Amino acid sequence: MYAVIKTGGKQFRVVAGEKIKIEQIAADVGQEVVIDQVLAVGNGSELMLGTPLVSGATVTATLLSHGLFDKVHIFKMRRRKHYQKRQGHRQGYTELFIAAITDGKGGVSKAATAAVIPAPKALAATSKGGKDNLEVIEGIGPKIAKVLVEGGIATFAQLAAAKADDITAMLKASGGRFSLANPASWAEQAALLRDGKMAEFKALTDALVGGVKK
């Protein structure tokens, strides 16, 4: 059995047990998603066409992941105007595992296997050379971590002991967009990592956006 569904302004032909990537939807990984915008259901030589939807037909899926499609490059140029502009865009997607299809008349097609949800990739807390991986701290990226290491802050213990004002001054001295970072919670996060309190660290970071409490 297969179905033709509509989601995100696009149509997809789906079969139980396969994976598809659709326009990004607001749902959590592992959550069950029910799609009732079913335009057609086919089973062997039988085909049910909706007007516009097939009454009672649904497609049940498990959300596997969110991500970004490959970048689309855009180049604009105006002749004899000395105008050139390059842009790029990466559209967000949601990957679904089709678990079951119902045709609205009692017929059901289920996947032979259950969805396998990939485990989230976690950054290692330590790196080579005896330094701690500062990038695991919410609000710190590779470039800011490099600035901190060059400023003598290479471990969680050193960051936990540092004052937010001193870190802010260090970031401003580096110029660019570093001065926009808010290090108010970095010392608290670093202290939890230093002490190995991973559960408390996760609870804290879940309440942060860019290192700042929501």
KOLTIFI-110942 format. One line per 4 residues: number of its first residue (from 0); their letters; for each residue x negated, y negated, z negated of C-alpha. Coordinates in pm, whole numbers, always signed. Layout:
N
NUM) a) X,Y,Z  ...;
***
This chain:
214
0) myav) +0,+0,+0  -117,-351,+77  +20,-699,+20  -23,-1043,+170;
4) iktg) -39,-1305,-103  -58,-1682,-109  -275,-1867,-360  -466,-2193,-347;
8) gkqf) -309,-2279,-12  -457,-1969,+154  -330,-1623,+242  -507,-1298,+153;
12) rvva) -444,-936,+247  -516,-729,-64  -531,-361,-154  -540,-216,-506;
16) geki) -897,-156,-618  -1066,-428,-411  -1220,-761,-514  -1136,-1098,-363;
20) kieq) -1253,-1455,-412  -981,-1718,-424  -968,-2089,-498  -1057,-2148,-862;
24) iaad) -773,-2107,-1110  -744,-2202,-1477  -786,-1870,-1659  -1044,-1692,-1872;
28) vgqe) -1270,-1405,-1771  -1103,-1072,-1847  -755,-1222,-1842  -476,-1053,-1647;
32) vvid) -341,-1264,-1362  -2,-1197,-1202  +55,-1338,-853  +420,-1356,-748;
36) qvla) +363,-1544,-423  +384,-1225,-213  +462,-1289,+154  +463,-928,+272;
40) vgng) +418,-573,+147  +315,-284,+370  +318,+87,+296  +232,+319,+584;
44) selm) +468,+241,+871  +697,+33,+649  +660,-343,+630  +864,-574,+411;
48) lgtp) +851,-940,+512  +953,-1207,+265  +1185,-1500,+338  +950,-1656,+249;
52) lvsg) +864,-1426,-47  +931,-1059,-108  +1182,-1046,-393  +1039,-886,-707;
56) atvt) +700,-808,-552  +392,-893,-756  +18,-841,-748  -158,-788,-1080;
60) atll) -529,-867,-1100  -807,-896,-1357  -1021,-1208,-1355  -1386,-1106,-1317;
64) shgl) -1575,-1434,-1290  -1584,-1797,-1187  -1850,-1935,-956  -1941,-2160,-665;
68) fdkv) -1943,-2083,-294  -2250,-2162,-82  -2312,-2530,-32  -2156,-2698,+271;
72) hifk) -2392,-2959,+416  -2243,-3277,+563  -2444,-3516,+779  -2304,-3852,+892;
76) mrrr) -2474,-4084,+1139  -2375,-4401,+1321  -2566,-4475,+1636  -2760,-4802,+1649;
80) khyq) -2641,-4887,+1296  -2938,-4739,+1107  -2686,-4538,+908  -2751,-4183,+797;
84) krqg) -2590,-4006,+505  -2626,-3652,+379  -2381,-3490,+144  -2324,-3147,+4;
88) hrqg) -2032,-2972,-159  -1992,-2640,-337  -1634,-2528,-379  -1544,-2338,-693;
92) ytel) -1398,-1988,-671  -1244,-1724,-894  -1318,-1356,-834  -1030,-1115,-894;
96) fiaa) -1004,-737,-913  -672,-619,-771  -535,-377,-1029  -184,-306,-900;
100) itdg) +70,-396,-633  +446,-363,-681  +687,-392,-388  +990,-503,-590;
104) kggv) +1179,-178,-520  +1005,+49,-767  +700,+130,-557  +366,+75,-729;
108) skaa) +10,+111,-602  -258,+114,-872  -636,+98,-851  -813,+430,-902;
112) taav) -1068,+268,-1134  -1047,-5,-1394  -1205,-347,-1351  -1566,-376,-1463;
116) ipap) -1621,-721,-1607  -1987,-826,-1581  -2149,-928,-1908  -2244,-1299,-1921;
120) kala) -2610,-1368,-1867  -2778,-1496,-2181  -3099,-1690,-2194  -3371,-1536,-2407;
124) atsk) -3431,-1728,-2727  -3807,-1693,-2698  -4046,-1720,-2408  -4409,-1646,-2343;
128) ggkd) -4688,-1827,-2521  -4521,-1832,-2863  -4286,-2114,-2762  -3913,-2101,-2817;
132) nlev) -3676,-2136,-2525  -3525,-2476,-2597  -3288,-2443,-2301  -3053,-2222,-2504;
136) iegi) -2956,-2533,-2700  -2642,-2702,-2572  -2739,-3029,-2402  -3098,-2933,-2315;
140) gpki) -3188,-2840,-1960  -3523,-2748,-1800  -3635,-3108,-1748  -3549,-3225,-2099;
144) akvl) -3713,-2913,-2243  -4030,-3006,-2053  -4021,-3359,-2198  -3983,-3221,-2550;
148) vegg) -4272,-2976,-2508  -4495,-3252,-2374  -4395,-3458,-2678  -4506,-3184,-2918;
152) iatf) -4169,-3017,-2979  -4197,-2661,-2851  -4025,-2450,-3118  -3688,-2441,-3292;
156) aqla) -3857,-2525,-3623  -4016,-2838,-3477  -3690,-2949,-3319  -3497,-2883,-3641;
160) aaka) -3740,-3110,-3829  -3730,-3388,-3569  -3512,-3695,-3611  -3252,-3777,-3348;
164) ddit) -3382,-4136,-3318  -3734,-4012,-3246  -3606,-3774,-2978  -3398,-4053,-2823;
168) amlk) -3705,-4277,-2808  -3903,-3996,-2646  -3635,-3946,-2381  -3606,-4318,-2306;
172) asgg) -3982,-4340,-2264  -3959,-4071,-1997  -3726,-4292,-1792  -3464,-4179,-1545;
176) rfsl) -3144,-4025,-1674  -3308,-3871,-1980  -3191,-4166,-2191  -2828,-4060,-2133;
180) anpa) -2875,-3738,-2332  -2732,-3728,-2684  -2957,-3530,-2923  -2730,-3570,-3227;
184) swae) -2662,-3196,-3262  -2993,-3056,-3138  -3157,-3035,-3481  -2855,-2852,-3625;
188) qaal) -2853,-2604,-3338  -3229,-2552,-3363  -3205,-2487,-3738  -2950,-2210,-3682;
192) lrdg) -3167,-2051,-3413  -3475,-2081,-3633  -3295,-1894,-3911  -3151,-1632,-3675;
196) kmae) -2790,-1729,-3745  -2659,-1642,-3401  -2290,-1618,-3498  -2297,-1966,-3651;
200) fkal) -2491,-2095,-3350  -2230,-1958,-3108  -1946,-2109,-3312  -2119,-2446,-3308;
204) tdal) -2198,-2446,-2936  -1841,-2344,-2853  -1734,-2672,-3012  -1984,-2878,-2808;
208) vggv) -1979,-3026,-2460  -2320,-3140,-2341  -2447,-3126,-2698  -2167,-3349,-2831;
212) kk) -1871,-3228,-3037  -1542,-3226,-2847;
***
